[in-house]
Amino acid sequence: ADGQGDVLEDVDGAEILVLTGQEEGKWWRVRCAVGTEGWVLSANKMSELVQKVEASAVVTAKWEDQVRVLAEAKQREEEEEEARKEAAEEEAKAKAEAALVQAEKEKTAAQARANAAAALAAAAAEIEATNPPADETIGAAEIPMSPPSPSASASAAPASVPVVAPVAATAGTTYCEALCTVRVREEADGQGDVLEDVDGAEILVLTGQEEGKW
């Protein structure tokens, strides 16, 4: 009641206030329609600001109307705030569901790619299994070493040409010479990995191991 405290409420002209009975000079303690209690200056040097009125049916009805209007406004604000909260929750839920759907789509796409890769690998393995590798010689099929003798029979089959031929040993080492381009494989079955392609006329060292034509 000194004009220095915080402002609790602005009261429009013609509004009804309830007097609590406390007075300090020109300051009266009142209760507003919203339920707030505080001090108002009843008059200043220029004019009267608040006047006392006798209780009547008209005054009571006006007070009750003020309280009702403020209560309805407060209720609307609470309902709007609740609606905003529900809308925010629904939006967050929708975003979460969309993220889950997207993650599931990506997972399905990744699985589909993995299945396709596995199918391609299986198909490649089947093709390789049903199509054995070609002859180890590259463009070196059965080629006669020399023209057939004039006295040879016309029906005689041409001699098979070896792809490597032994050459003279030096200091106990046995060598062979490639007669055409051949492949050095890891295993003596034609299925092992190719370790090297050897050009014709290259010299190789024989280890002494032989398995049929290998």
KOLZABA-960955 format. One record per residue (C-alpha): residue number from 1; residue in one letter; chain; z, y, x. Coordinates in nm, 4 decimals, decimal comma, padded with zeros to 6 digits, m for minus. Each point is the difference from the previous one (the first is absolute). Layout:
<pts>
{nr=NUM; rest=A; kette=A; w=Z; v=Y; u=X};
...
</pts>
This chain:
<pts>
{nr=1; rest=A; kette=A; w=00,0000; v=00,0000; u=00,0000};
{nr=2; rest=D; kette=A; w=m00,0984; v=00,2423; u=00,2700};
{nr=3; rest=G; kette=A; w=m00,3800; v=00,0032; u=m00,0123};
{nr=4; rest=Q; kette=A; w=m00,0180; v=m00,1697; u=00,3420};
{nr=5; rest=G; kette=A; w=m00,0151; v=m00,3673; u=m00,1020};
{nr=6; rest=D; kette=A; w=m00,3117; v=m00,2109; u=m00,0473};
{nr=7; rest=V; kette=A; w=m00,2144; v=00,0583; u=m00,3100};
{nr=8; rest=L; kette=A; w=00,0401; v=m00,3042; u=m00,2249};
{nr=9; rest=E; kette=A; w=m00,2214; v=00,0964; u=m00,2917};
{nr=10; rest=D; kette=A; w=m00,2218; v=00,2825; u=m00,1279};
{nr=11; rest=V; kette=A; w=00,0770; v=00,0763; u=m00,3669};
{nr=12; rest=D; kette=A; w=m00,2615; v=00,1663; u=m00,2181};
{nr=13; rest=G; kette=A; w=00,0852; v=00,2752; u=m00,2479};
{nr=14; rest=A; kette=A; w=00,1275; v=m00,1139; u=m00,3429};
{nr=15; rest=E; kette=A; w=00,1189; v=m00,3352; u=00,1336};
{nr=16; rest=I; kette=A; w=00,3371; v=m00,1214; u=m00,1214};
{nr=17; rest=L; kette=A; w=00,2706; v=m00,0804; u=00,2593};
{nr=18; rest=V; kette=A; w=00,3396; v=m00,1566; u=m00,0591};
{nr=19; rest=L; kette=A; w=00,2989; v=00,1979; u=00,1305};
{nr=20; rest=T; kette=A; w=00,2579; v=m00,2139; u=00,1792};
{nr=21; rest=G; kette=A; w=00,2713; v=00,2656; u=m00,0405};
{nr=22; rest=Q; kette=A; w=00,0216; v=00,0962; u=00,3658};
{nr=23; rest=E; kette=A; w=m00,0619; v=00,3646; u=00,0776};
{nr=24; rest=E; kette=A; w=00,0359; v=00,2044; u=00,3189};
{nr=25; rest=G; kette=A; w=m00,0761; v=00,3590; u=m00,0811};
{nr=26; rest=K; kette=A; w=m00,3630; v=00,0191; u=m00,1057};
{nr=27; rest=W; kette=A; w=m00,0646; v=m00,3590; u=00,1109};
{nr=28; rest=W; kette=A; w=00,0155; v=m00,2665; u=m00,2697};
{nr=29; rest=R; kette=A; w=m00,0077; v=m00,3736; u=00,0598};
{nr=30; rest=V; kette=A; w=m00,2553; v=m00,1673; u=m00,2283};
{nr=31; rest=R; kette=A; w=m00,1694; v=m00,3357; u=m00,0635};
{nr=32; rest=C; kette=A; w=m00,3779; v=m00,0113; u=m00,0339};
{nr=33; rest=A; kette=A; w=m00,1950; v=m00,2272; u=m00,2335};
{nr=34; rest=V; kette=A; w=m00,0918; v=m00,2263; u=00,2931};
{nr=35; rest=G; kette=A; w=00,3727; v=m00,0567; u=00,0641};
{nr=36; rest=T; kette=A; w=00,0342; v=00,2230; u=00,3068};
{nr=37; rest=E; kette=A; w=00,3126; v=00,2143; u=00,0247};
{nr=38; rest=G; kette=A; w=00,0178; v=00,3226; u=00,1955};
{nr=39; rest=W; kette=A; w=00,0699; v=00,3708; u=m00,0093};
{nr=40; rest=V; kette=A; w=m00,2114; v=00,2744; u=m00,1597};
{nr=41; rest=L; kette=A; w=00,0362; v=00,3749; u=00,0291};
{nr=42; rest=S; kette=A; w=00,0606; v=00,1319; u=m00,3512};
{nr=43; rest=A; kette=A; w=m00,0989; v=00,3601; u=00,0787};
{nr=44; rest=N; kette=A; w=m00,1101; v=00,2229; u=00,2832};
{nr=45; rest=K; kette=A; w=00,0047; v=00,3756; u=00,0441};
{nr=46; rest=M; kette=A; w=m00,3142; v=00,0417; u=m00,2098};
{nr=47; rest=S; kette=A; w=00,0447; v=m00,2324; u=m00,2970};
{nr=48; rest=E; kette=A; w=00,1719; v=m00,2955; u=m00,1587};
{nr=49; rest=L; kette=A; w=m00,1530; v=m00,3311; u=00,1125};
{nr=50; rest=V; kette=A; w=00,1892; v=m00,2540; u=m00,2095};
{nr=51; rest=Q; kette=A; w=00,1777; v=00,0541; u=m00,3285};
{nr=52; rest=K; kette=A; w=00,2417; v=m00,2173; u=m00,1927};
{nr=53; rest=V; kette=A; w=m00,1089; v=m00,1243; u=m00,3438};
{nr=54; rest=E; kette=A; w=00,1986; v=m00,1552; u=m00,2785};
{nr=55; rest=A; kette=A; w=m00,0463; v=m00,3715; u=m00,0555};
{nr=56; rest=S; kette=A; w=m00,2193; v=m00,0675; u=m00,3035};
{nr=57; rest=A; kette=A; w=m00,2374; v=m00,2572; u=m00,1349};
{nr=58; rest=V; kette=A; w=m00,2915; v=00,2017; u=00,1352};
{nr=59; rest=V; kette=A; w=00,1456; v=00,0276; u=00,3503};
{nr=60; rest=T; kette=A; w=00,0987; v=m00,3690; u=00,0034};
{nr=61; rest=A; kette=A; w=m00,3475; v=m00,1045; u=m00,1138};
{nr=62; rest=K; kette=A; w=m00,1597; v=00,2147; u=00,2679};
{nr=63; rest=W; kette=A; w=00,2254; v=m00,1516; u=00,2664};
{nr=64; rest=E; kette=A; w=m00,0756; v=m00,3532; u=m00,1148};
{nr=65; rest=D; kette=A; w=m00,3714; v=00,0787; u=m00,0009};
{nr=66; rest=Q; kette=A; w=00,0216; v=00,1245; u=00,3601};
{nr=67; rest=V; kette=A; w=00,1802; v=m00,3188; u=00,1020};
{nr=68; rest=R; kette=A; w=m00,2552; v=m00,2183; u=m00,1821};
{nr=69; rest=V; kette=A; w=m00,3018; v=00,1743; u=00,1562};
{nr=70; rest=L; kette=A; w=00,1467; v=m00,0291; u=00,3497};
{nr=71; rest=A; kette=A; w=00,0931; v=m00,3634; u=m00,0541};
{nr=72; rest=E; kette=A; w=m00,3514; v=m00,0829; u=m00,1176};
{nr=73; rest=A; kette=A; w=m00,1507; v=00,1797; u=00,2992};
{nr=74; rest=K; kette=A; w=00,2284; v=m00,1928; u=00,2344};
{nr=75; rest=Q; kette=A; w=m00,0928; v=m00,3269; u=m00,1687};
{nr=76; rest=R; kette=A; w=m00,3708; v=00,0777; u=00,0376};
{nr=77; rest=E; kette=A; w=00,0494; v=00,0735; u=00,3692};
{nr=78; rest=E; kette=A; w=00,1828; v=m00,3307; u=00,0471};
{nr=79; rest=E; kette=A; w=m00,2718; v=m00,1887; u=m00,1877};
{nr=80; rest=E; kette=A; w=m00,2723; v=00,1660; u=00,2065};
{nr=81; rest=E; kette=A; w=00,1857; v=m00,0829; u=00,3209};
{nr=82; rest=E; kette=A; w=00,0372; v=m00,3614; u=m00,1125};
{nr=83; rest=A; kette=A; w=m00,3716; v=m00,0124; u=m00,0840};
{nr=84; rest=R; kette=A; w=m00,0868; v=00,1349; u=00,3463};
{nr=85; rest=K; kette=A; w=00,2176; v=m00,2658; u=00,1614};
{nr=86; rest=E; kette=A; w=m00,1612; v=m00,2756; u=m00,2055};
{nr=87; rest=A; kette=A; w=m00,3475; v=00,1291; u=00,0840};
{nr=88; rest=A; kette=A; w=00,0861; v=00,0085; u=00,3704};
{nr=89; rest=E; kette=A; w=00,1352; v=m00,3553; u=m00,0191};
{nr=90; rest=E; kette=A; w=m00,3115; v=m00,1213; u=m00,1814};
{nr=91; rest=E; kette=A; w=m00,2232; v=00,1663; u=00,2585};
{nr=92; rest=A; kette=A; w=00,1943; v=m00,1577; u=00,2860};
{nr=93; rest=K; kette=A; w=m00,0187; v=m00,3384; u=m00,1733};
{nr=94; rest=A; kette=A; w=m00,3747; v=00,0350; u=m00,0536};
{nr=95; rest=K; kette=A; w=m00,0524; v=00,0905; u=00,3664};
{nr=96; rest=A; kette=A; w=00,2064; v=m00,2985; u=00,1121};
{nr=97; rest=E; kette=A; w=m00,1979; v=m00,2353; u=m00,2261};
{nr=98; rest=A; kette=A; w=m00,3298; v=00,1444; u=00,1262};
{nr=99; rest=A; kette=A; w=00,1158; v=m00,0524; u=00,3587};
{nr=100; rest=L; kette=A; w=00,0864; v=m00,3635; u=m00,0781};
{nr=101; rest=V; kette=A; w=m00,3397; v=m00,0565; u=m00,1621};
{nr=102; rest=Q; kette=A; w=m00,1767; v=00,1536; u=00,3002};
{nr=103; rest=A; kette=A; w=00,2028; v=m00,2141; u=00,2405};
{nr=104; rest=E; kette=A; w=m00,0884; v=m00,3118; u=m00,2004};
{nr=105; rest=K; kette=A; w=m00,3696; v=00,0943; u=00,0064};
{nr=106; rest=E; kette=A; w=00,0108; v=00,0483; u=00,3765};
{nr=107; rest=K; kette=A; w=00,1810; v=m00,3322; u=00,0408};
{nr=108; rest=T; kette=A; w=m00,2607; v=m00,1751; u=m00,2163};
{nr=109; rest=A; kette=A; w=m00,2855; v=00,1617; u=00,1949};
{nr=110; rest=A; kette=A; w=00,1559; v=m00,1048; u=00,3316};
{nr=111; rest=Q; kette=A; w=00,0392; v=m00,3582; u=m00,1265};
{nr=112; rest=A; kette=A; w=m00,3609; v=m00,0007; u=m00,1171};
{nr=113; rest=R; kette=A; w=m00,1169; v=00,1155; u=00,3446};
{nr=114; rest=A; kette=A; w=00,2098; v=m00,2704; u=00,1647};
{nr=115; rest=N; kette=A; w=m00,1421; v=m00,2660; u=m00,2341};
{nr=116; rest=A; kette=A; w=m00,3559; v=00,1186; u=00,0698};
{nr=117; rest=A; kette=A; w=00,0602; v=m00,0116; u=00,3755};
{nr=118; rest=A; kette=A; w=00,1422; v=m00,3522; u=m00,0281};
{nr=119; rest=A; kette=A; w=m00,2988; v=m00,1113; u=m00,2105};
{nr=120; rest=L; kette=A; w=m00,2433; v=00,1441; u=00,2550};
{nr=121; rest=A; kette=A; w=00,1824; v=m00,1734; u=00,2845};
{nr=122; rest=A; kette=A; w=m00,0056; v=m00,3312; u=m00,1884};
{nr=123; rest=A; kette=A; w=m00,3702; v=00,0386; u=m00,0737};
{nr=124; rest=A; kette=A; w=m00,0758; v=00,0779; u=00,3643};
{nr=125; rest=A; kette=A; w=00,1985; v=m00,3063; u=00,1118};
{nr=126; rest=E; kette=A; w=m00,1856; v=m00,2203; u=m00,2488};
{nr=127; rest=I; kette=A; w=m00,3362; v=00,1333; u=00,1164};
{nr=128; rest=E; kette=A; w=00,0921; v=m00,0634; u=00,3627};
{nr=129; rest=A; kette=A; w=00,1191; v=m00,3516; u=m00,0837};
{nr=130; rest=T; kette=A; w=m00,3205; v=m00,0906; u=m00,1857};
{nr=131; rest=N; kette=A; w=m00,2287; v=00,1582; u=00,2617};
{nr=132; rest=P; kette=A; w=00,0800; v=m00,1473; u=00,3459};
{nr=133; rest=P; kette=A; w=m00,1053; v=00,2045; u=00,3030};
{nr=134; rest=A; kette=A; w=m00,3507; v=m00,0395; u=00,1359};
{nr=135; rest=D; kette=A; w=m00,0928; v=m00,1873; u=00,3191};
{nr=136; rest=E; kette=A; w=00,1921; v=00,1275; u=00,3029};
{nr=137; rest=T; kette=A; w=m00,3242; v=00,0993; u=00,1692};
{nr=138; rest=I; kette=A; w=m00,1457; v=00,3332; u=m00,0935};
{nr=139; rest=G; kette=A; w=m00,3740; v=m00,0344; u=m00,0394};
{nr=140; rest=A; kette=A; w=m00,0011; v=m00,3013; u=00,2289};
{nr=141; rest=A; kette=A; w=m00,0897; v=m00,3000; u=m00,2130};
{nr=142; rest=E; kette=A; w=m00,1771; v=m00,3019; u=00,1417};
{nr=143; rest=I; kette=A; w=m00,2506; v=00,1572; u=00,2388};
{nr=144; rest=P; kette=A; w=m00,2013; v=m00,2120; u=00,2424};
{nr=145; rest=M; kette=A; w=00,0737; v=00,0845; u=00,3629};
{nr=146; rest=S; kette=A; w=m00,3665; v=m00,0415; u=00,0845};
{nr=147; rest=P; kette=A; w=m00,3269; v=m00,0635; u=m00,1823};
{nr=148; rest=P; kette=A; w=m00,0435; v=m00,3645; u=m00,1064};
{nr=149; rest=S; kette=A; w=m00,1876; v=m00,2250; u=00,2397};
{nr=150; rest=P; kette=A; w=m00,3653; v=m00,0598; u=m00,0886};
{nr=151; rest=S; kette=A; w=00,0750; v=m00,3726; u=m00,0022};
{nr=152; rest=A; kette=A; w=00,2922; v=00,0317; u=m00,2445};
{nr=153; rest=S; kette=A; w=m00,0497; v=m00,1412; u=m00,3456};
{nr=154; rest=A; kette=A; w=m00,0753; v=00,2581; u=m00,2630};
{nr=155; rest=S; kette=A; w=00,2674; v=m00,1543; u=m00,2248};
{nr=156; rest=A; kette=A; w=00,2771; v=00,0052; u=00,2635};
{nr=157; rest=A; kette=A; w=00,2939; v=00,2329; u=m00,0914};
{nr=158; rest=P; kette=A; w=00,0632; v=00,2884; u=00,2439};
{nr=159; rest=A; kette=A; w=00,2989; v=m00,0399; u=00,2315};
{nr=160; rest=S; kette=A; w=00,3231; v=00,1804; u=m00,0978};
{nr=161; rest=V; kette=A; w=00,0816; v=00,2886; u=00,2339};
{nr=162; rest=P; kette=A; w=00,3577; v=00,0386; u=00,1285};
{nr=163; rest=V; kette=A; w=00,1435; v=00,3514; u=m00,0251};
{nr=164; rest=V; kette=A; w=00,1913; v=m00,0296; u=00,3280};
{nr=165; rest=A; kette=A; w=m00,0895; v=m00,1978; u=00,3098};
{nr=166; rest=P; kette=A; w=00,2170; v=m00,0973; u=00,2970};
{nr=167; rest=V; kette=A; w=m00,0829; v=00,1564; u=00,3341};
{nr=168; rest=A; kette=A; w=00,0966; v=m00,0926; u=00,3511};
{nr=169; rest=A; kette=A; w=00,3741; v=00,0038; u=00,0775};
{nr=170; rest=T; kette=A; w=00,1374; v=00,2202; u=00,2732};
{nr=171; rest=A; kette=A; w=00,3219; v=m00,0888; u=00,1801};
{nr=172; rest=G; kette=A; w=00,0932; v=m00,2599; u=m00,2638};
{nr=173; rest=T; kette=A; w=m00,0684; v=00,2248; u=m00,3028};
{nr=174; rest=T; kette=A; w=m00,2521; v=m00,1084; u=m00,2623};
{nr=175; rest=Y; kette=A; w=m00,2076; v=00,2708; u=m00,1653};
{nr=176; rest=C; kette=A; w=m00,2391; v=00,0129; u=m00,2899};
{nr=177; rest=E; kette=A; w=m00,2659; v=00,2512; u=m00,0951};
{nr=178; rest=A; kette=A; w=m00,0657; v=00,1274; u=m00,3540};
{nr=179; rest=L; kette=A; w=m00,3623; v=m00,0589; u=m00,0924};
{nr=180; rest=C; kette=A; w=00,0189; v=00,2376; u=m00,2982};
{nr=181; rest=T; kette=A; w=00,2591; v=00,2125; u=m00,1760};
{nr=182; rest=V; kette=A; w=00,2980; v=m00,2221; u=m00,0933};
{nr=183; rest=R; kette=A; w=00,3448; v=00,0575; u=m00,1455};
{nr=184; rest=V; kette=A; w=00,3249; v=m00,1011; u=00,1682};
{nr=185; rest=R; kette=A; w=00,2395; v=m00,1174; u=m00,2736};
{nr=186; rest=E; kette=A; w=00,3740; v=m00,0644; u=00,0021};
{nr=187; rest=E; kette=A; w=m00,0327; v=m00,3544; u=m00,1448};
{nr=188; rest=A; kette=A; w=m00,2602; v=m00,2761; u=00,0556};
{nr=189; rest=D; kette=A; w=m00,0852; v=m00,0339; u=m00,3680};
{nr=190; rest=G; kette=A; w=m00,2251; v=00,2962; u=m00,0722};
{nr=191; rest=Q; kette=A; w=00,2682; v=00,1566; u=m00,2232};
{nr=192; rest=G; kette=A; w=00,2224; v=00,1718; u=00,2546};
{nr=193; rest=D; kette=A; w=m00,0035; v=00,3695; u=00,0808};
{nr=194; rest=V; kette=A; w=m00,2859; v=00,1306; u=00,2130};
{nr=195; rest=L; kette=A; w=00,1480; v=00,1077; u=00,3320};
{nr=196; rest=E; kette=A; w=m00,3163; v=00,1164; u=00,1761};
{nr=197; rest=D; kette=A; w=m00,3772; v=00,0216; u=m00,0335};
{nr=198; rest=V; kette=A; w=m00,1692; v=m00,1187; u=00,3223};
{nr=199; rest=D; kette=A; w=m00,3537; v=00,1114; u=00,0773};
{nr=200; rest=G; kette=A; w=m00,2635; v=m00,2332; u=00,1352};
{nr=201; rest=A; kette=A; w=00,0028; v=m00,0519; u=00,3810};
{nr=202; rest=E; kette=A; w=00,3741; v=00,0712; u=00,0262};
{nr=203; rest=I; kette=A; w=00,2044; v=m00,2355; u=00,2161};
{nr=204; rest=L; kette=A; w=00,3120; v=m00,1685; u=m00,1418};
{nr=205; rest=V; kette=A; w=00,2635; v=m00,2176; u=00,1722};
{nr=206; rest=L; kette=A; w=00,0507; v=m00,3491; u=m00,1450};
{nr=207; rest=T; kette=A; w=00,3685; v=m00,0984; u=m00,0419};
{nr=208; rest=G; kette=A; w=m00,0808; v=m00,3706; u=m00,0260};
{nr=209; rest=Q; kette=A; w=00,0889; v=m00,0353; u=m00,3702};
{nr=210; rest=E; kette=A; w=m00,2770; v=m00,1244; u=m00,2275};
{nr=211; rest=E; kette=A; w=m00,0008; v=m00,0961; u=m00,3691};
{nr=212; rest=G; kette=A; w=m00,3399; v=m00,1367; u=m00,0971};
{nr=213; rest=K; kette=A; w=m00,2450; v=00,2907; u=00,0365};
{nr=214; rest=W; kette=A; w=00,2835; v=00,2487; u=00,0522};
</pts>
